Amino acid sequence: MTDSPLKVWLDRDGSLLRLRLARPRANLVDAAMISALDNALSQHVSELDICCVLLDAEGPHFSFGASVEEHLPEQCADMLSSLHGLIINMLEYPVPILAAVQGQCLGGGLEVVCGASQIFAANDAKFGQPEIKLAVFAPAASCLLPERIGQANAEDLLLSGRSISAGEALRLGLVQCVDANPEQAALGWFDQHLAGLSKSSLRFALRAVRLQTLQRIKEKIAQAERLYIDELMKTHDALEGLTAFVEKRKANLNHNREN
């Protein structure tokens, strides 16, 4: 489909599944993008010749994040369910997923990227979870970032909402490497380290290394999703923060948990 938000093709003689976000310049992780990613992964999951996935994006930025409009009460339950379903699909995928990131990688975009095995960053890449600045929080990132960069570093990013450079992301262990061309760096890593391996054994190795981690993350995401929908979204500040962003005005926050 020409209007698809995602480009999908096979590379490296069919051993590498390529997924490319194709709605620059924002590449929003909205319902259409989530569905396209989930469908592409599901359609190829049984192809035993594939031993890796590479996720990248068109345009100057990987993704500005999720659609804020879809975070409003009427849609947020469905949106979170689909986004978290995609991320769990990525974590359960039978082959490694690599991500190549340039420019801004924020919010839901970073949450999706955290579902990958390895992240390759451009020199200009910026990573952040700015949700707290809208008086909400990032459920999936709250579960994924502590696993990747440790509890204290995860709390720094999630509670401040600040963005970090590619260099700081490398130092924290969020990204695998920083390169002027992250797509080529990811392809080079695939060619050097994965292309010659047993495809069946690679799948077993991935399952083994994630046995307890995967179950723990799935349980935490379910709890964080309930916290977001059942408690956070019943507060004045969460609704006001999101609405003010959509209406392009300053939020009038109560700074407490009362409705």
ABEGO torsion letter per residue (X at the ends): XAABABBBBBBGGGABBBBBBABOAAGBBBAAAAAAAAAAAAAAAABAABABBBBBBBEABABAEBBAAAABAAAAAAAAAAAAAAAAAAAABABBBBBBBBEBBBEAAAAAAAABABBBBBAABBBBBAAAAAGBBBAAAAAAAAAAAEAAAAAAAAAAGBBBBAAAAAAAGABABBBABAAAAAAAAAAAAAAABBAAAAAAAAAAAAAAAAAAAAAAAAAAAAAAAAAAAABAAAAAAAAAAAAGBBBBBAGBABX
